[in-house]
Amino acid sequence: MHYNDNVIIICWSSHDGKLDMENKTARFTVLIDPRKKQMFEELCASKDLTPSQVVRQLIREYIIEHAGNRELPAWLLKAANKKVTRA
């Protein structure tokens, strides 16, 4: 498969299959412009956060905001209440 030179691939994958609690071993692939990746990493570092911490928080917030009528599991809501904010 050919990828454009201006794209970086970020990957996550799932290994343990846990469904009842937050699973930090899932793999998710994202194609992103290297310039945006660099800026994102710099901003994360300036807040003393890892890019993974920030992406997990963004995903939680997106799910909660767009869940509509879906019932959200307690573990997701609990994790969302522990919002990562530093520096």
Biopython code that builds the backbone (N, CA, C, O; Angstrom):
import numpy as np
from Bio.PDB.StructureBuilder import StructureBuilder

atoms = [
    (1, "MET", "N", (0.843, -1.173, 0.000)),
    (1, "MET", "CA", (0.000, 0.000, 0.000)),
    (1, "MET", "C", (0.892, 1.240, 0.000)),
    (1, "MET", "O", (1.900, 1.284, 0.705)),
    (2, "HIS", "N", (0.525, 2.231, -0.780)),
    (2, "HIS", "CA", (1.315, 3.454, -0.884)),
    (2, "HIS", "C", (0.719, 4.542, 0.003)),
    (2, "HIS", "O", (-0.494, 4.756, 0.010)),
    (3, "TYR", "N", (1.578, 5.223, 0.746)),
    (3, "TYR", "CA", (1.143, 6.335, 1.572)),
    (3, "TYR", "C", (1.864, 7.590, 1.126)),
    (3, "TYR", "O", (3.038, 7.552, 0.758)),
    (4, "ASN", "N", (1.155, 8.691, 1.163)),
    (4, "ASN", "CA", (1.715, 9.991, 0.856)),
    (4, "ASN", "C", (2.826, 10.305, 1.852)),
    (4, "ASN", "O", (2.687, 9.987, 3.033)),
    (5, "ASP", "N", (3.914, 10.914, 1.417)),
    (5, "ASP", "CA", (5.025, 11.255, 2.300)),
    (5, "ASP", "C", (4.649, 12.286, 3.357)),
    (5, "ASP", "O", (5.387, 12.456, 4.328)),
    (6, "ASN", "N", (3.529, 12.974, 3.197)),
    (6, "ASN", "CA", (3.102, 13.992, 4.159)),
    (6, "ASN", "C", (2.185, 13.440, 5.237)),
    (6, "ASN", "O", (1.514, 14.205, 5.929)),
    (7, "VAL", "N", (2.148, 12.121, 5.387)),
    (7, "VAL", "CA", (1.233, 11.513, 6.337)),
    (7, "VAL", "C", (1.993, 10.594, 7.280)),
    (7, "VAL", "O", (2.854, 9.827, 6.847)),
    (8, "ILE", "N", (1.681, 10.668, 8.546)),
    (8, "ILE", "CA", (2.236, 9.781, 9.559)),
    (8, "ILE", "C", (1.116, 8.848, 9.997)),
    (8, "ILE", "O", (-0.028, 9.285, 10.123)),
    (9, "ILE", "N", (1.413, 7.589, 10.230)),
    (9, "ILE", "CA", (0.417, 6.640, 10.687)),
    (9, "ILE", "C", (0.631, 6.392, 12.173)),
    (9, "ILE", "O", (1.734, 6.049, 12.600)),
    (10, "ILE", "N", (-0.420, 6.565, 12.954)),
    (10, "ILE", "CA", (-0.388, 6.285, 14.381)),
    (10, "ILE", "C", (-1.283, 5.076, 14.606)),
    (10, "ILE", "O", (-2.403, 5.042, 14.095)),
    (11, "CYS", "N", (-0.818, 4.079, 15.360)),
    (11, "CYS", "CA", (-1.592, 2.849, 15.537)),
    (11, "CYS", "C", (-1.808, 2.491, 16.999)),
    (11, "CYS", "O", (-0.954, 2.719, 17.855)),
    (12, "TRP", "N", (-3.002, 1.913, 17.257)),
    (12, "TRP", "CA", (-3.323, 1.297, 18.548)),
    (12, "TRP", "C", (-3.994, -0.026, 18.232)),
    (12, "TRP", "O", (-4.634, -0.130, 17.186)),
    (13, "SER", "N", (-3.882, -1.053, 19.084)),
    (13, "SER", "CA", (-4.638, -2.295, 18.875)),
    (13, "SER", "C", (-5.077, -2.884, 20.202)),
    (13, "SER", "O", (-4.476, -2.607, 21.240)),
    (14, "SER", "N", (-6.139, -3.704, 20.171)),
    (14, "SER", "CA", (-6.682, -4.296, 21.383)),
    (14, "SER", "C", (-6.131, -5.699, 21.571)),
    (14, "SER", "O", (-6.035, -6.473, 20.618)),
    (15, "HIS", "N", (-5.767, -6.022, 22.818)),
    (15, "HIS", "CA", (-5.211, -7.337, 23.082)),
    (15, "HIS", "C", (-5.972, -8.125, 24.132)),
    (15, "HIS", "O", (-5.961, -9.355, 24.090)),
    (16, "ASP", "N", (-6.634, -7.464, 25.074)),
    (16, "ASP", "CA", (-7.235, -8.217, 26.170)),
    (16, "ASP", "C", (-8.751, -8.373, 26.082)),
    (16, "ASP", "O", (-9.314, -9.180, 26.822)),
    (17, "GLY", "N", (-9.423, -7.644, 25.221)),
    (17, "GLY", "CA", (-10.854, -7.817, 25.008)),
    (17, "GLY", "C", (-11.752, -7.384, 26.156)),
    (17, "GLY", "O", (-12.935, -7.723, 26.147)),
    (18, "LYS", "N", (-11.246, -6.648, 27.148)),
    (18, "LYS", "CA", (-12.075, -6.201, 28.263)),
    (18, "LYS", "C", (-13.117, -5.209, 27.765)),
    (18, "LYS", "O", (-12.808, -4.285, 27.012)),
    (19, "LEU", "N", (-14.349, -5.416, 28.199)),
    (19, "LEU", "CA", (-15.423, -4.525, 27.772)),
    (19, "LEU", "C", (-16.019, -3.735, 28.937)),
    (19, "LEU", "O", (-16.734, -2.760, 28.705)),
    (20, "ASP", "N", (-15.744, -4.130, 30.181)),
    (20, "ASP", "CA", (-16.395, -3.506, 31.317)),
    (20, "ASP", "C", (-15.609, -2.347, 31.918)),
    (20, "ASP", "O", (-16.118, -1.673, 32.812)),
    (21, "MET", "N", (-14.406, -2.098, 31.465)),
    (21, "MET", "CA", (-13.627, -0.986, 31.977)),
    (21, "MET", "C", (-12.794, -0.402, 30.857)),
    (21, "MET", "O", (-12.664, -1.005, 29.791)),
    (22, "GLU", "N", (-12.235, 0.761, 31.092)),
    (22, "GLU", "CA", (-11.445, 1.386, 30.051)),
    (22, "GLU", "C", (-10.247, 0.522, 29.710)),
    (22, "GLU", "O", (-9.535, 0.054, 30.598)),
    (23, "ASN", "N", (-10.027, 0.313, 28.423)),
    (23, "ASN", "CA", (-8.977, -0.561, 27.937)),
    (23, "ASN", "C", (-7.935, 0.290, 27.232)),
    (23, "ASN", "O", (-8.194, 0.811, 26.148)),
    (24, "LYS", "N", (-6.775, 0.435, 27.824)),
    (24, "LYS", "CA", (-5.755, 1.298, 27.247)),
    (24, "LYS", "C", (-4.805, 0.535, 26.335)),
    (24, "LYS", "O", (-3.720, 1.025, 26.020)),
    (25, "THR", "N", (-5.202, -0.657, 25.909)),
    (25, "THR", "CA", (-4.354, -1.414, 24.993)),
    (25, "THR", "C", (-4.976, -1.533, 23.608)),
    (25, "THR", "O", (-4.515, -2.336, 22.797)),
    (26, "ALA", "N", (-6.000, -0.763, 23.323)),
    (26, "ALA", "CA", (-6.627, -0.799, 22.001)),
    (26, "ALA", "C", (-5.763, -0.057, 20.996)),
    (26, "ALA", "O", (-5.119, 0.935, 21.336)),
    (27, "ARG", "N", (-5.749, -0.533, 19.763)),
    (27, "ARG", "CA", (-4.986, 0.114, 18.707)),
    (27, "ARG", "C", (-5.945, 0.788, 17.743)),
    (27, "ARG", "O", (-6.963, 0.219, 17.350)),
    (28, "PHE", "N", (-5.595, 2.018, 17.370)),
    (28, "PHE", "CA", (-6.416, 2.841, 16.487)),
    (28, "PHE", "C", (-5.454, 3.535, 15.533)),
    (28, "PHE", "O", (-4.491, 4.159, 15.980)),
    (29, "THR", "N", (-5.691, 3.439, 14.250)),
    (29, "THR", "CA", (-4.775, 4.022, 13.274)),
    (29, "THR", "C", (-5.308, 5.362, 12.790)),
    (29, "THR", "O", (-6.469, 5.480, 12.397)),
    (30, "VAL", "N", (-4.446, 6.366, 12.823)),
    (30, "VAL", "CA", (-4.814, 7.713, 12.397)),
    (30, "VAL", "C", (-3.760, 8.213, 11.427)),
    (30, "VAL", "O", (-2.564, 8.131, 11.706)),
    (31, "LEU", "N", (-4.195, 8.725, 10.303)),
    (31, "LEU", "CA", (-3.275, 9.358, 9.363)),
    (31, "LEU", "C", (-3.295, 10.848, 9.639)),
    (31, "LEU", "O", (-4.358, 11.469, 9.664)),
    (32, "ILE", "N", (-2.121, 11.422, 9.845)),
    (32, "ILE", "CA", (-2.050, 12.834, 10.215)),
    (32, "ILE", "C", (-0.842, 13.479, 9.554)),
    (32, "ILE", "O", (0.211, 12.859, 9.406)),
    (33, "ASP", "N", (-1.011, 14.712, 9.166)),
    (33, "ASP", "CA", (0.069, 15.490, 8.568)),
    (33, "ASP", "C", (1.207, 15.604, 9.587)),
    (33, "ASP", "O", (0.945, 15.892, 10.755)),
    (34, "PRO", "N", (2.448, 15.390, 9.184)),
    (34, "PRO", "CA", (3.585, 15.456, 10.116)),
    (34, "PRO", "C", (3.694, 16.789, 10.854)),
    (34, "PRO", "O", (4.132, 16.823, 12.004)),
    (35, "ARG", "N", (3.301, 17.886, 10.205)),
    (35, "ARG", "CA", (3.368, 19.197, 10.869)),
    (35, "ARG", "C", (2.373, 19.280, 12.018)),
    (35, "ARG", "O", (2.680, 19.825, 13.079)),
    (36, "LYS", "N", (1.173, 18.733, 11.800)),
    (36, "LYS", "CA", (0.175, 18.723, 12.868)),
    (36, "LYS", "C", (0.623, 17.793, 13.993)),
    (36, "LYS", "O", (0.443, 18.100, 15.172)),
    (37, "LYS", "N", (1.197, 16.673, 13.624)),
    (37, "LYS", "CA", (1.698, 15.733, 14.632)),
    (37, "LYS", "C", (2.759, 16.401, 15.502)),
    (37, "LYS", "O", (2.729, 16.273, 16.726)),
    (38, "GLN", "N", (3.678, 17.100, 14.889)),
    (38, "GLN", "CA", (4.741, 17.783, 15.616)),
    (38, "GLN", "C", (4.168, 18.834, 16.568)),
    (38, "GLN", "O", (4.567, 18.909, 17.730)),
    (39, "MET", "N", (3.238, 19.635, 16.074)),
    (39, "MET", "CA", (2.604, 20.660, 16.907)),
    (39, "MET", "C", (1.848, 20.019, 18.065)),
    (39, "MET", "O", (1.927, 20.493, 19.198)),
    (40, "PHE", "N", (1.118, 18.948, 17.785)),
    (40, "PHE", "CA", (0.358, 18.244, 18.808)),
    (40, "PHE", "C", (1.292, 17.709, 19.896)),
    (40, "PHE", "O", (1.020, 17.871, 21.085)),
    (41, "GLU", "N", (2.384, 17.076, 19.490)),
    (41, "GLU", "CA", (3.344, 16.531, 20.454)),
    (41, "GLU", "C", (3.967, 17.648, 21.304)),
    (41, "GLU", "O", (4.153, 17.482, 22.509)),
    (42, "GLU", "N", (4.281, 18.763, 20.682)),
    (42, "GLU", "CA", (4.852, 19.896, 21.423)),
    (42, "GLU", "C", (3.859, 20.457, 22.440)),
    (42, "GLU", "O", (4.226, 20.748, 23.578)),
    (43, "LEU", "N", (2.596, 20.607, 22.023)),
    (43, "LEU", "CA", (1.568, 21.117, 22.931)),
    (43, "LEU", "C", (1.333, 20.151, 24.094)),
    (43, "LEU", "O", (1.187, 20.573, 25.241)),
    (44, "CYS", "N", (1.299, 18.871, 23.793)),
    (44, "CYS", "CA", (1.132, 17.870, 24.851)),
    (44, "CYS", "C", (2.288, 17.955, 25.846)),
    (44, "CYS", "O", (2.075, 17.970, 27.058)),
    (45, "ALA", "N", (3.506, 18.011, 25.323)),
    (45, "ALA", "CA", (4.688, 18.084, 26.187)),
    (45, "ALA", "C", (4.663, 19.343, 27.042)),
    (45, "ALA", "O", (5.072, 19.312, 28.203)),
    (46, "SER", "N", (4.185, 20.453, 26.478)),
    (46, "SER", "CA", (4.140, 21.702, 27.250)),
    (46, "SER", "C", (3.164, 21.611, 28.419)),
    (46, "SER", "O", (3.276, 22.373, 29.379)),
    (47, "LYS", "N", (2.208, 20.685, 28.346)),
    (47, "LYS", "CA", (1.242, 20.469, 29.429)),
    (47, "LYS", "C", (1.635, 19.258, 30.278)),
    (47, "LYS", "O", (0.875, 18.833, 31.149)),
    (48, "ASP", "N", (2.821, 18.704, 30.022)),
    (48, "ASP", "CA", (3.307, 17.515, 30.727)),
    (48, "ASP", "C", (2.355, 16.330, 30.574)),
    (48, "ASP", "O", (2.119, 15.572, 31.515)),
    (49, "LEU", "N", (1.813, 16.192, 29.360)),
    (49, "LEU", "CA", (0.917, 15.094, 29.027)),
    (49, "LEU", "C", (1.479, 14.325, 27.842)),
    (49, "LEU", "O", (2.203, 14.880, 27.015)),
    (50, "THR", "N", (1.142, 13.045, 27.766)),
    (50, "THR", "CA", (1.532, 12.281, 26.584)),
    (50, "THR", "C", (0.453, 12.462, 25.515)),
    (50, "THR", "O", (-0.701, 12.735, 25.848)),
    (51, "PRO", "N", (0.806, 12.316, 24.255)),
    (51, "PRO", "CA", (-0.220, 12.376, 23.211)),
    (51, "PRO", "C", (-1.332, 11.341, 23.439)),
    (51, "PRO", "O", (-2.498, 11.615, 23.152)),
    (52, "SER", "N", (-0.984, 10.174, 23.944)),
    (52, "SER", "CA", (-1.997, 9.144, 24.205)),
    (52, "SER", "C", (-3.004, 9.593, 25.252)),
    (52, "SER", "O", (-4.199, 9.342, 25.099)),
    (53, "GLN", "N", (-2.549, 10.251, 26.312)),
    (53, "GLN", "CA", (-3.468, 10.757, 27.334)),
    (53, "GLN", "C", (-4.456, 11.742, 26.728)),
    (53, "GLN", "O", (-5.651, 11.685, 27.015)),
    (54, "VAL", "N", (-3.966, 12.631, 25.903)),
    (54, "VAL", "CA", (-4.823, 13.654, 25.299)),
    (54, "VAL", "C", (-5.809, 13.021, 24.320)),
    (54, "VAL", "O", (-6.986, 13.381, 24.315)),
    (55, "VAL", "N", (-5.352, 12.096, 23.503)),
    (55, "VAL", "CA", (-6.240, 11.442, 22.538)),
    (55, "VAL", "C", (-7.321, 10.647, 23.264)),
    (55, "VAL", "O", (-8.484, 10.689, 22.863)),
    (56, "ARG", "N", (-6.957, 9.919, 24.329)),
    (56, "ARG", "CA", (-7.968, 9.174, 25.088)),
    (56, "ARG", "C", (-9.024, 10.119, 25.652)),
    (56, "ARG", "O", (-10.215, 9.809, 25.610)),
    (57, "GLN", "N", (-8.601, 11.271, 26.180)),
    (57, "GLN", "CA", (-9.553, 12.244, 26.721)),
    (57, "GLN", "C", (-10.453, 12.796, 25.619)),
    (57, "GLN", "O", (-11.662, 12.921, 25.813)),
    (58, "LEU", "N", (-9.878, 13.126, 24.474)),
    (58, "LEU", "CA", (-10.672, 13.638, 23.354)),
    (58, "LEU", "C", (-11.708, 12.620, 22.894)),
    (58, "LEU", "O", (-12.843, 12.981, 22.584)),
    (59, "ILE", "N", (-11.320, 11.352, 22.852)),
    (59, "ILE", "CA", (-12.257, 10.300, 22.437)),
    (59, "ILE", "C", (-13.384, 10.159, 23.452)),
    (59, "ILE", "O", (-14.550, 10.051, 23.072)),
    (60, "ARG", "N", (-13.044, 10.160, 24.750)),
    (60, "ARG", "CA", (-14.091, 10.090, 25.784)),
    (60, "ARG", "C", (-15.078, 11.244, 25.639)),
    (60, "ARG", "O", (-16.292, 11.040, 25.658)),
    (61, "GLU", "N", (-14.545, 12.457, 25.495)),
    (61, "GLU", "CA", (-15.408, 13.634, 25.365)),
    (61, "GLU", "C", (-16.286, 13.545, 24.121)),
    (61, "GLU", "O", (-17.459, 13.914, 24.163)),
    (62, "TYR", "N", (-15.730, 13.061, 23.025)),
    (62, "TYR", "CA", (-16.498, 12.942, 21.785)),
    (62, "TYR", "C", (-17.638, 11.938, 21.955)),
    (62, "TYR", "O", (-18.769, 12.197, 21.544)),
    (63, "ILE", "N", (-17.331, 10.798, 22.560)),
    (63, "ILE", "CA", (-18.365, 9.778, 22.773)),
    (63, "ILE", "C", (-19.491, 10.334, 23.625)),
    (63, "ILE", "O", (-20.664, 10.174, 23.289)),
    (64, "ILE", "N", (-19.145, 10.985, 24.724)),
    (64, "ILE", "CA", (-20.160, 11.532, 25.630)),
    (64, "ILE", "C", (-20.997, 12.596, 24.925)),
    (64, "ILE", "O", (-22.221, 12.617, 25.059)),
    (65, "GLU", "N", (-20.345, 13.470, 24.183)),
    (65, "GLU", "CA", (-21.054, 14.553, 23.507)),
    (65, "GLU", "C", (-21.976, 14.052, 22.394)),
    (65, "GLU", "O", (-23.028, 14.644, 22.150)),
    (66, "HIS", "N", (-21.591, 12.974, 21.723)),
    (66, "HIS", "CA", (-22.345, 12.512, 20.559)),
    (66, "HIS", "C", (-23.105, 11.201, 20.786)),
    (66, "HIS", "O", (-23.577, 10.598, 19.822)),
    (67, "ALA", "N", (-23.232, 10.756, 22.018)),
    (67, "ALA", "CA", (-23.872, 9.469, 22.306)),
    (67, "ALA", "C", (-25.376, 9.480, 22.070)),
    (67, "ALA", "O", (-25.996, 8.426, 21.921)),
    (68, "GLY", "N", (-25.953, 10.657, 22.037)),
    (68, "GLY", "CA", (-27.404, 10.734, 21.829)),
    (68, "GLY", "C", (-28.144, 10.037, 22.950)),
    (68, "GLY", "O", (-27.923, 10.330, 24.125)),
    (69, "ASN", "N", (-29.028, 9.110, 22.591)),
    (69, "ASN", "CA", (-29.834, 8.392, 23.583)),
    (69, "ASN", "C", (-29.160, 7.145, 24.130)),
    (69, "ASN", "O", (-29.733, 6.447, 24.966)),
    (70, "ARG", "N", (-27.960, 6.861, 23.672)),
    (70, "ARG", "CA", (-27.261, 5.663, 24.155)),
    (70, "ARG", "C", (-26.947, 5.787, 25.639)),
    (70, "ARG", "O", (-26.560, 6.853, 26.118)),
    (71, "GLU", "N", (-27.118, 4.694, 26.354)),
    (71, "GLU", "CA", (-26.730, 4.666, 27.765)),
    (71, "GLU", "C", (-25.216, 4.486, 27.831)),
    (71, "GLU", "O", (-24.663, 3.578, 27.209)),
    (72, "LEU", "N", (-24.558, 5.349, 28.581)),
    (72, "LEU", "CA", (-23.104, 5.284, 28.688)),
    (72, "LEU", "C", (-22.708, 4.496, 29.924)),
    (72, "LEU", "O", (-23.313, 4.654, 30.985)),
    (73, "PRO", "N", (-21.690, 3.644, 29.794)),
    (73, "PRO", "CA", (-21.251, 2.847, 30.938)),
    (73, "PRO", "C", (-20.630, 3.721, 32.028)),
    (73, "PRO", "O", (-20.044, 4.767, 31.748)),
    (74, "ALA", "N", (-20.771, 3.275, 33.255)),
    (74, "ALA", "CA", (-20.252, 4.029, 34.402)),
    (74, "ALA", "C", (-18.757, 4.251, 34.301)),
    (74, "ALA", "O", (-18.263, 5.316, 34.673)),
    (75, "TRP", "N", (-18.013, 3.242, 33.794)),
    (75, "TRP", "CA", (-16.556, 3.384, 33.708)),
    (75, "TRP", "C", (-16.165, 4.528, 32.776)),
    (75, "TRP", "O", (-15.155, 5.194, 33.005)),
    (76, "LEU", "N", (-16.952, 4.762, 31.731)),
    (76, "LEU", "CA", (-16.640, 5.848, 30.798)),
    (76, "LEU", "C", (-16.893, 7.201, 31.460)),
    (76, "LEU", "O", (-16.077, 8.117, 31.356)),
    (77, "LEU", "N", (-18.021, 7.313, 32.133)),
    (77, "LEU", "CA", (-18.350, 8.568, 32.806)),
    (77, "LEU", "C", (-17.362, 8.856, 33.933)),
    (77, "LEU", "O", (-16.972, 10.005, 34.140)),
    (78, "LYS", "N", (-16.957, 7.815, 34.662)),
    (78, "LYS", "CA", (-15.983, 7.982, 35.742)),
    (78, "LYS", "C", (-14.648, 8.474, 35.181)),
    (78, "LYS", "O", (-14.033, 9.385, 35.736)),
    (79, "ALA", "N", (-14.205, 7.864, 34.080)),
    (79, "ALA", "CA", (-12.942, 8.265, 33.453)),
    (79, "ALA", "C", (-13.034, 9.698, 32.923)),
    (79, "ALA", "O", (-12.058, 10.445, 32.997)),
    (80, "ALA", "N", (-14.178, 10.084, 32.397)),
    (80, "ALA", "CA", (-14.350, 11.437, 31.854)),
    (80, "ALA", "C", (-14.300, 12.475, 32.966)),
    (80, "ALA", "O", (-13.875, 13.606, 32.735)),
    (81, "ASN", "N", (-14.724, 12.109, 34.160)),
    (81, "ASN", "CA", (-14.680, 13.038, 35.289)),
    (81, "ASN", "C", (-13.253, 13.259, 35.792)),
    (81, "ASN", "O", (-12.992, 14.216, 36.520)),
    (82, "LYS", "N", (-12.340, 12.381, 35.409)),
    (82, "LYS", "CA", (-10.929, 12.519, 35.800)),
    (82, "LYS", "C", (-10.155, 13.221, 34.701)),
    (82, "LYS", "O", (-9.032, 12.827, 34.388)),
    (83, "LYS", "N", (-10.725, 14.235, 34.123)),
    (83, "LYS", "CA", (-10.123, 14.952, 33.006)),
    (83, "LYS", "C", (-8.670, 15.311, 33.280)),
    (83, "LYS", "O", (-8.336, 15.842, 34.339)),
    (84, "VAL", "N", (-7.822, 15.018, 32.319)),
    (84, "VAL", "CA", (-6.392, 15.278, 32.471)),
    (84, "VAL", "C", (-6.095, 16.731, 32.142)),
    (84, "VAL", "O", (-6.251, 17.166, 31.001)),
    (85, "THR", "N", (-5.668, 17.472, 33.146)),
    (85, "THR", "CA", (-5.257, 18.853, 32.922)),
    (85, "THR", "C", (-3.987, 19.099, 33.715)),
    (85, "THR", "O", (-3.944, 18.867, 34.923)),
    (86, "ARG", "N", (-2.987, 19.553, 33.054)),
    (86, "ARG", "CA", (-1.711, 19.833, 33.709)),
    (86, "ARG", "C", (-1.156, 21.148, 33.188)),
    (86, "ARG", "O", (-1.602, 21.684, 32.173)),
    (87, "ALA", "N", (-0.190, 21.637, 33.904)),
    (87, "ALA", "CA", (0.566, 22.868, 33.548)),
    (87, "ALA", "C", (-0.364, 23.940, 33.093)),
    (87, "ALA", "O", (0.078, 25.038, 32.754)),
]
sb = StructureBuilder()
sb.init_structure("model")
sb.init_model(0)
sb.init_chain("A")
sb.init_seg("    ")
for serial, (resi, resn, name, xyz) in enumerate(atoms, 1):
    if name == "N":
        sb.init_residue(resn, " ", resi, " ")
    sb.init_atom(name, np.array(xyz, "f"), 0.0, 1.0, " ", f" {name:<3s}", serial, name[0])
structure = sb.get_structure()
